Every structure is written in C-alpha cells, then in structure tokens.
Amino acid sequence: MLVSTNYRPEIDGLRALAIIPVILFHAGANWFSGGFIGVDIFFVISGFLITSIILAERENGDFSYANFYMRRARRILPALFLVLSASCVMAWIWLVPTHLKSFGRTLSAVILVASNIWLARGTGYFDGSEESNPLLHTWSLAVEEQFYFVFPLLICLLWQLGRHRLYIVLGVLAVASLLLAEYGWRTHPSLNFYLLPTRAWELMVGVLAAGYMRSRPATEATLHGEWLAIAGLAMMLVPMFAFDNLTPFPSVFGLVPTCGVALVLIFATSATVVGRGLADKRLVAVGLVSYSAYLWHQPLFAFARVAWGEPLTWQTYAGAIALTAGLSWLSWRYVERIFRNAEALPNRWALGYIVLSGAVLLSIGLAMDRTKGFPARLGELNAVGNEYGGAGASFSVWQQHGAKGKSIAFVIYGDSHALQYLPVMSEVAVQNDFAFASITHPACLALPGLGNIYQGRVEPSCQEQLRELERRLAGNSLPVWVIQRWTKRLATPAGVEIGQLGRDEKAERALFSSLDQLHQRIGSTRTLVLVGNVPTTRLIAQGGYIACRFRAVTDCHESFPAKDGELAELTEKMREYASERSNVMFFSPYDALCNDSQCYVTEGASSLYSDHAHLSRIGARRVVEHMQAKALLPLSRFSNVSNP
C-alpha cells in the first residue's frame, strides 16, 4: 500500500473540491467558467503528498526508487488502463476512420507517457473541437508521470546540500518554471498549457508546502491556522467562478488557486473550521473516487457528443455525470483498492498486469493508426474521399506544391480552410503542369493592423506569417489567394478586440480596410483572390454526414437552406467588396456547393464535409473543379513569373 504519514481526510475533501468543478466545467456549466483549475489543485496535492512520502523515507533511510515507482504505477495505471480499454470499445463503435486513427495515435501517446506532448501539437485545450477528444484529459496524467520520473532523482541529487539549500534550489526552479509560463502563454499558448516545464511550478507549490510543514513550529497551526485556512479556501473557490477560457493559463493568475491550496494543506487541520468541513464524510467519499471520476468523465462526455451530436442537453449531461459516479465507485472499489494493496496483490502480479495491459493497448493504438482507422467498419458507407480535404498536408511557413521544376504561379495564404484545398489543388497542378506555394497556420487571420483572438490572445506567430508573405512577394507579381474561415474575433495585433466577423459591422469594416492595406503593401497591380467561407451549419454533424450515418443518428441532414449557411451575408459583402476594386477577385464556395435555395452536404453516397466546418476530399474537389470552371486556376497557371 502507499506509504503515508497520518491519514488526513481533509485532503480527500480537497480532491472533491477539485473534481467537481472540473466535471461541471466540461459539462458546460457557465457558472463554473474557471472549473478547469481543479486540475491545478490536483497538481498541488500531488506535489505535496509525493514530497511528504519521499522526505519521510529519506529521513528514515529506507527510500527506494523501485518501491516509489511501483507504488506510482499501482496507483495510476490499473484504473487508467481500464478506462482506456472501455474507450477503445466505444471508439470502435462510434468513431469514423479518420477520428479512430487520431484516437489511436493519442492512445499510443498515453501509453508512452507523452499524451501532453502529442496534444500540444493541436489547436488547444479550450478549442471546441478538442471537447470531443475522449482522451483529452490524459495530458495532466502525463505531466504528473513525467514529474514523478524527474523529481525523486532531483531530491536525491540535492539531498547532500542540506534541507535549507535544498528548498532554496527547489524554490528557484519553481520561480523559473513560472517565469517560463509567463513567457509561454504570450508566445506559445498550446505548448505552455500542456508541457511539464511550464506546469512544474504548480507541483512545486505543493513540494514547498510539504517542506514547510516538516519544519514549521507545531504551535503555528493554532495561532494563525484558522484565518489562513479560510483565506486559502477562498483563494481556491473564487477563481472557479472568476476565471474563464480567456484567462491566460498557466500564468501568474494561477498563483491564486495554487497558493490557496498550499495554505489549506498547511493550516486546515482538524482544529480548524475549514479542516473539519473538508473532512465531512460526503466530501471525503467524493474525494476517494475522484481519480476514477477524472478518468471516466471525459470519455463519457466526448462519446456522448459524438453519438448524439452537439450541443448536448442538460439531461444528457446529467445522465453522463450519474454514469460517471457509478463507474467511478466501481473502479475505485474493485480496481484501485485492490491494486493499491500490496498484501492482497503482490507486486509481481500487479506488474505483470500493468506490462501486459500496456502492451496490448499500445498495439491497439498503433493498429488504429496504421490501418487508418479500420475503414472496412464503414461497410457501404466506406466511400473514398470522406476524410478531411487537407489530410496528408501540413501547415507550413512556406511550401511548394504541384509540378516539380515549374515556376510558382500563385501563393495561397490562410488557415485550415486553406489547407483543406491543398491536396486536390496539388493534383490539379501536376496534371496541368504548374506549381503554387502556400503559407498556412492553424486558426490564424493575419492582415496589416489586424489579427484574431484565439484562447484569449492574438497569436504572435500569426503576424510572423504575414511578414513571411510580404517577404516572399517582394520583387514579383505573384497572385495571392487569401483563404480563411472568416468567423473570427478580430483584434489589433496588440490584442484590443474589434468584434466578431459576421456579427459586428465594425469588424467587417476593419476587415475590408485591412484587405485594402494588404493590397497596397503587396502591390495594387497584383491579383488578390479572396475565397469565402464554406457554407457550414450546425445542422452538419460533428464528423460530417458519414459520421452521422455511421452512428445511426436519424436526423442526418443531406442539405440545408442556403440562407442559413455560416456567414451567408458576409459572403455577399465580400463579393461586393471585390467588384468595387481593381485586381481583386472573389470566389465563394457557396457557388460550388449550393443552388439558389439549398446547400448540399452529400454527393451520392459520399459526404462533402469531414466535420461540421471543413470539407472532405470530395467536397474540396468539387470546389476546386468549380474554380477551374470559373477560370481561376488557368488564370494563375499562365502567370509568367519567377519563383520568389
């Protein structure tokens, strides 16, 4: 069993206060807008308990790396592997091949203790598309496991310095991690959110709290403990309601809840009101199953979104929460408790289960990836081309496509809505013996004096994308195609919000003014091609029409009214904008995917969409063929210019 100092039921009460807001936040409870800080509470608790165990064993002279890592494995992995196994079954039933392939990659990363690194490559934790990732929550487990690999070694290396110097070094490392996080949220928000170097300080708050507890005077708890415990509890609870997805995190804002947890851990003893409140049997009962609840809730929520579409009703969320509670108790009672008891289950049997289960799950994840999601499961729905139009392409600062050895005919500049056309356009370019280049970045709209807000800030690398475009266009007259999903929240590069495109006329005026500036800066005699929004709608299921049919959802829309398409009004304004200016052209995907009254989701047995917002390969091909019919591609093909 876990080595422990005296059991403190108030710590399980703290765990309850951490897991409840996390679950409610993921269930979309607006009043728990900062519920995500529950994970940070867990980090502080983990740092506190691990340090208490290591220091106690070092002082007794019986610390063992093998015993430490075995205890960690018995604590974390059996319940995790159970949930991963259940998630594999649900993924097989409900995920279409492209999504099952992605699930398999994430599953492999979880087994390799690298899911945070893998997820950091995506768009971000607060991005809506990530909510349907069943394994999104495993990033925090990876952070803790990586910390467990490093921290005991660090303690043993620094032990000879003496207790005082040891804590000074740990404090310096914590400050360095916090400063890195302050830099990271401004420059690389996704990496900052997921990776250990910018999260370590939160665990180190718990580490330093444990060190302080082992050296403080015993009387201090009675002299100041009551008020400090109350202050700590308030510092934990207030951010749960005051923070939201626009709060930079992790950052100095995180000092409020994490230091609050530290105060509670240090001062909320049984002699205080806070300590007695946290030791309430109902809170303790929730805290005991909190780890299993954390494991179960995200897959259940995610698969509910996949199976029934979004947004889920509060009744569905209530049912998922109830199911989470039941499964959490079962896995705590029959998995966690058994595996944590070394007397009931010897290490050799526990280790054998862990190694075998990990190997099987890793094999399953690799198979899902290598087979591209077992497409044969689709049966008659297995039509080639239903995957995302940009599958196989990658975002790049500068990339050339099409016929080799040919001069570049035009440059595509945009986000994932530009990327979705690149593979099909590359095929057309090879067939017609021309080449083009692309500058793409996820979730970016970068124009002169204009950017877009993502995760509460304007991404600096987006402006680097604009500078690269201007550099590449210097000294030539290459046409430029600007392709975007135009539903962005516009802001100045300094982060001052302007408004939402499609909802705010001020934002539309800013967009058109910025496009004018772009055309002037790159040369007003150069052809500027604006490609409008794909006619998406929430009537299109997550995963597209094929996913809807595969899940046996009855309300699978094959078309929708054109007037209900996303940014239909802005599309017409952009068309008018282009008609009033020289050397500016506008192309609308509406022209390829809609008639006068309806926009189509399917073409025969195939889906034109890979999800509710992006085109499939077949949808992208249909749009590109329409571009050819409109003579846009031949126009670019016969531009006689040299490579930039």
N, C-alpha and C positions, 0 to 999 in steps of 0.2 A: 504494500500500500504506500501512498505518498508519505514521505517523511513530513512531519508537521510539528510546529510549535503548538501551543494550546489552540484548540479549535475556536474560532471567533465567528459565531453565527451572523454577526453584523456584516461580514464580508459577503456572505451569500445574499444578504439583503441588498448590498450594493450591486451585486450581479443582477438581481431582479430589476433594480432601477436602471441598469444598463440595457438589458434585453428588451424590456417593454417598449421604450421609445424607439429602438431600432426596428422592431416589428411594425409598430404603428407608422413609423416614417415610411417604410417600404410598402405599407398598405395605403399610402397616400393621405394620411391624416394631416390636414393642413395645419392644425394647431400644434403638431409636433414637428414643425418645419426644421428644427435642429436636432431631430432624433438620431441623426447619424453619429452624434458624439458619443452614443452608447458604446461604439467600438473603441473609442479613445479611453473610456472608463475601463473597459476590459484590459486595454494595454497597460494602464497604470497598475491595476490589480495584479496582472501577470508579473510585471517587473517587481512589484512589492513581494509577492509570495516566493518567486524564484530566488530573489536575493536573500530573503529570510532563511530559506532552506540551505542555500549554498554557504552563507555565513555561519549558520549553526553547525553544519557538517565540517567546515574548515576549522572552526574553533575546537570541535571535538576530535579533529584529526581523522575523520572517517569518510571524507568526501571521495567519491569515485565517479569518474566520467561515465563508466559503463552503467552504473546504477542510475545516475542522473538521466542519461539519455533513454534508458529503458523505462524509467518512470514517465518521462515525457511521451514516449511512444505509446505506452499503455493508456495514458490519459487522453491523448488526442486522436490516434489513428483508428482504433476499432469502430467508434461511433461514426467517424468521418467516412470510413470505407463502407459502412452500412448505408449511409445516405447516398454516397456515390453510386453504389450498386442499384439502389432504388431509382436514382436519377437516370441511370443507363436504360432501365426498363421504360421509364416514362419518355425518355428521349427517342427511343426506338419506335414507340407508338405514335408520338406527336410531331416530331421534327422532320421537316423535309430534308433532302440530302445535303444541300449547302449548309443548313443550320446544324445538322447532325455532324458534318465534318468539322465545323467550328467547335461544337460541343466536344468532340473527340480530342481536338487539339488542347482545349482548356483542361479536359480531364487528364491528359498526359502531363500537362504542366503542374496540375495539382499533385500528382504522384511524385513528380520530380522536385517538389517544394519550390516551384517557380511560377505559380499562377499569378502572383502580383506583377512579376516581370512581364509575363505574357499579356496580362490585361492592360498594363501600362502602355502597350503599343496601340491600343484602341483609342476611341474618342474621349472617353471619360466616364467616371462613376455616376455623374449626375445627368449624363445624356440619356434621353428617353429610350433609345434602342437598347441600352445596357440593362434596363429593367427586366427584359425578357431573357436574360442570360441566367440559366439555372445555377451556375457555379460562380457568379459574380462575387459572392460573399467570401469565397475561399482566399481572396487576396490577404485578408487580415490574418488568417491562419499561417499563410506563407511568411508574412512579416514576423510573426511570433516565432515560428520554427527557425527562421534564419537568425533571429536574435539568440535563440537557445544554442545554436551552433557556436556563436561567437562569444557570448557573454561569459560562460564559465571559464573559457580559456583566458579571457581578458582578466578576470578576477585572480586566477592562479598566477598569471604573469606579474600582476601588480601587487600580489599579497606581501611580498618581501619589503615593499615600501613602507609598510605600516598603515594602520587604519586611517589616520588623518590624511596622509598623502594619497592614499587610495581614493578617498572620497573627493579630494580636490581634482584628481585626474578625471574621475567619472563626471564630476560637475562640469569640467572644461569640455569634455566630449558631448555632454548634453547641450551645452550652450552652442557648440559648433554645429550640432545637428539642427537646432532651432534656427540658427542663422542661415544654414543651407536651405531650410524650409521656407524662410522669408524670401530668399532669392528664388527658390524654385517655383513658388506659386505665381511669381511675376513673369517667369520666363518659360517654364515647362510644367504647366499645372497638372497634367496627367501623370508624368513621372513623379512629381512632387507628392501627389496623393497616394501612390501605390508603393513606393520603394522604401526599403529599410533605412537608408541614410537620412531621409527626411522625416521618418517616423520614430527613429530610435530615441529621440529626446522624450517622447511620451512614456515609453517604457522606463527610461532613466529617471523620470519623476518618481515612479514607484520604487526604483532602485534606491534613490537618495532618501526617500521616505523610510524605507526599511532600515537603511544605515542609521538614520537619525533615531529611530525607535530603539535601536540596540544600544544607543549611547546616551539617551536623554535621562534626566532625573525622573524617578518614578512619581515624585510629587507634582510634576508639571501637569499631568493629566487632570488632577483635581483642581489646580489653581486656575487654569485657563481653558481646560478642555471643553467645557460646556459651550462657551461662546465661539471658540474656534471650530468646533464640530458643526454648529449651526451655520456659521459663515461658509464652511466647506460645502455643506449640503446645498445652500443657496447658490453657490458658485457652480455647482453641478446642474441644478434644476433650471435656473433661469436661461442658460444658453439653449436648452432643449426647445424653448419657445421663441427665443430672440434670434438665434442663428437661422440661416436658410441656405439654399444651394448657391447663393451669391456670396456667402461669407467665404473669404479665402481660407483654405484649409488643406493641410495643417499650416499653421502660422502662429503669430503671437496671440491671435484670438484664442487658440487652443490652450493657452496658459490658464485661462479662467476655469474651465471644467477640470482640467488635469490637476491643477494645484488644489482645486476644491476636493477632488478625490483623495489627494495626499493628506489634506487636513482631516478628512473623515477617517481615513485609515489610521492616522496617528492618534487622534483625540476622541473619536467616537467609541469609547469603551462602554461597558455595561453600567458605568457610573454616570453616563450622560443620557439626556433625553433622546438625542439622535441615535446613540448606540442601542438603547432599548427599543426604539422604534424600528430600526433596521433589523433587529433580532426577532421581530414579530414572526410567528410561525408561518403565516401566509406568504410573507416576502421571502423567508428562507426557503419555503417549498418551491417557489418560482426560481429562486437563485440556484437551487440544486440541479434543476433541469435546464438551466439557462444555456449551457453549451449545446446540448441536444436541440434546444429550441432554435438557437442560432443556425445550426446546421440544417434543420428541416425547413425553416420558414421560406428561405429564398427559392429553393426548387419548387415548393408547393405554389408560391405566388407566381413564379415565372411560368410554370407549366399551365397554371390556370389562365394566364394571359394568352398563352399560345393556343390553348384548347378552345377558349370561349371568346377570344378577341378582347380588344380594349375599347373603352375603359371598363374595368370590372365594377360590378355593383357592390355596394357596401354589404349586401347579403352574401355575395360570393367571398369577399374578403373575410367576413365573419366566419363563414364555414371553413375557409383555409386556416384561419387562426385557431379555430377549435380543433381541426385536424392536426395542426402543429402541436398543440398542447397534448393531445392524446399520444401522438407518435413520440414526442419528447419524453413523456413519462415512461413509455415502454422501452425506449432505447437507453434511458438512464437506468431503469430498474434491471434490465436483462442484458445490457451490453456494458455500459460504463461501470456500474458497480462490480460486475464480475471481473472485468479486465483490470480494474484497479486493485483488486485483492490478490496479492501475490501468493497467499496461502491457498486460496481456492483454485487459482490457475497459475501454475508455475511459469517462470519466465520462458522456458524452452517451448512450451505450448503456445504461449502468447506471442512469442517471437515468430514461431512457425506460421501462425495465422496471419500475422501482420505482413510477413515477407510474401507468402503465397497470395494473399488478397491483393497486395500492392502490385505484384507481377501480373496477375490476371487483369486488374483494372487498367494497368499501363498497356497491356496487349490489346484490350478492347479499344482504348483511346487511339492507339496507333492504327488499328484496323479501320476505325471510323474515318480517320484521316486519309489513309492510303486508298481506301475504296471510294473516296469522295462521298461518304455518307450513305453507302449501300443503296444506290438509286433504284435497284431492282424492287425495293419495297413499294415503290410507287405504282407498280403494275401498269395499267393502261394510262395512268397519268404521267408516266415517265417519258415526257417529251423532251428532246434535246433543246436546250436554249432557255430553259426556265430559270437558270441561275442568274445572279446579278450580272448586268451587262459589262461591268468592269472587272469581273472575275479574271484573275491572271495578270491584270495590270497593277501597277503600284504608283503611289504618289511620289512625285519627284520634282526637284528644283528645276531640272531640265532633262528632257528625254526625247529622243528622236524615234519616229515610227515610220513604217511604210517601206518603200523600195530602198534598198541599200545603194549607196553611191549617188543618190539623187539630191539635188538642192532642195532645201526646205521650202515648201510652198506657203505655209501659214503656221501660226502659233495658236494653240489652244490654251486658255488661261482660266482656271476655275477650281471647283471643289469636287466632291464625289459625284456630282451631276455632270461634270465634265468627264470624269474618269469612266463613267458608265458607257460612254460612246467610243472610247479609245480602241478596244479590241476590234470592233466592227469597222471603224474608220481605218484602222491599220490594214485590215484585209482589203478594203476598197482601194487604199493607196497602193498596195502591192499589185493588185490586179490592173490598176490604171497607171502604174509606173510613176508615182510621185511620192514625196515624203512630206511629213509635217512634224512639228515638235509640240511638246506640252510642258506646262508649268502648273502643277496641281498641288493642293494642300487640303487636308480634310477640314471641313467646317469653317472655311475662310472666305471672306469677301474683302479684298484689299484694293482700294482705289485711292487716288490722291485726296488726302484730308479725311478719309473715311475708312472705317473698319467695322467689324461686327462683334457684339458681345457674346462670348461663349464661356460658360462656367464663371460668370460674374466679372469678366475682364476682356480686354481686347488682346488677343494673342499676338505678341511681338513678332513671331516668325511669319505672320501673315504679311506684315509690311516688308519683311525681307523678300517675300515672294514678289511683291510689287517692284522692289528695287532690282531684282533679278530680271524681271520682264523688261524694264527700261534699259538695263544694261545690254540685254540680248538684242533689243530692237535698234540700238544705236547704229547709225550708218547704213540702214537698209529700209526697205519699204514693205516688209512682210505684213500681210493682213493679220489681224488679231481677232480671234473668236473668244468672247467672254461668255462662259457657260457656268451658270450657278443655279442652286436652289435659292430663289430670291426671297424666301420667307425669313429673313434675318433681322435681328435687332441691331440697328445701325448706331454707331457711336463715332466720335472723333478718335484718332489714334491715341489720344491721351486718356480715353475712357469715358468721356462725357456722353451720356446717352442722348440720341436724337429721336429715336422712335422705331416702331415695328413696321417693316415694309408690308404693304397690303392692308394696313390698319390706320396708318398715320400719314396724312398728306405732307407733313413736314419731312418725314423720312423719304418720301418719294421725291420731293424737291431736292433734297440733299443728294439722292442717288443720281438724278439727272444732271445736277450741277457737277458732281464728281466725274461722271462719264464725260462731260464736256472738257473738264480739266485733263482727264486722261488722254482724250483725243488730241488736245493741243500739245501735250507734253511728248507724245509719241509721233506727232506729225499729223496735221489735219488732212493731208492728202492721202494718208494711209487708210485702207479699208478697215473699218471696225464692224465686226459682225456680232450682234447680241443675240444669244439663244435664250429664249424664255423658259418659264417654268414648265416642268412636266405636269400634265393635268391630273394631279393626285387628289385623293379624297380619303377621309377616314372610313368610307364605305369599303375601301380595299383592305382586306385583312392583313395583319402582320404576317409577312411571309408570302403575300400575294395570293392570287386565285388558287394556284395549285396547293398551297398550304391549307387554304380554306377547304378545298375538296378532300384533301388527304385526311384532315381532321374530322371529316363528316359533319361539318357545320352546315346547317341547312340554308342560312342566309348568305350565299356566296354570290356577290354581285358580278355579273358579266358586263355591265355597263352602268353609267350614271349620268345624270343631266350635266351637260357641258357648263351650264351656268353655275353649278356647284363645285366646279374644279378649283383647286387651290390657286389663288391669285389670278382668277379669270379677268378681273377688272384691271389689275396692274399690267397684265399681258397686253391688253388693248392700249393702255397708256404708253407702254414701251414701243408698240408698233407705231403709234402716232409720233412719238419722240424721234424714231429713226426716219420717218417720212419727212420730217421737217428739217433734216440736217444732211449736208453733203457727205458722201463717202461713209455713211452709216447705214447698215442693213440690219434687218431684224428677221429672225426666224422663230416661229412658235411651234413647239412640239404638238400643240393643240391641232395644228393643221394636219399632222400625220396621224393622230390618234383619235380624232373626233370628227363628227359631221356637224351639221348646223345645230343639232339638238342634243346629241349623245356622245359621250366619250367611252371608248371600249377598253375593257380590262382583259379580254381574251381574244385570241385569234385561232379559231378552230379548237383543238384540244390543248393549246398552249396559253400560258399566261404572258401578258405583255409587261407585267410588273414582277419584280423579285421580292418586293415588300410593299408597304403602303406608300413609299416615297420614291423608290428607284425603279428603273426599268430593268427588265430581264434582257438577256442577249437577243431574244426575238423582238422585244419592244424597241431596243436600241437599233436593231437592224431596220425596223420599219421606219424609224425616224431618219436614219441616215439615208435610206433609199429615197425618202421624201426630199432630203437636202439635195440629193443628186437630181431629182426631178425638177427642183427649183433652180438648178444650175449653180448652186453654191460651191460644190466641190470642184466642178470643172473650172469655175472662176479662179479658185485658188490654185488649181493644178497648173494653169498656164501663166502664173506669175513668174516671170523670168528674173529671179533674184538669187543672190548667192547666200550661202549659209552665214549666219551671224557668228 
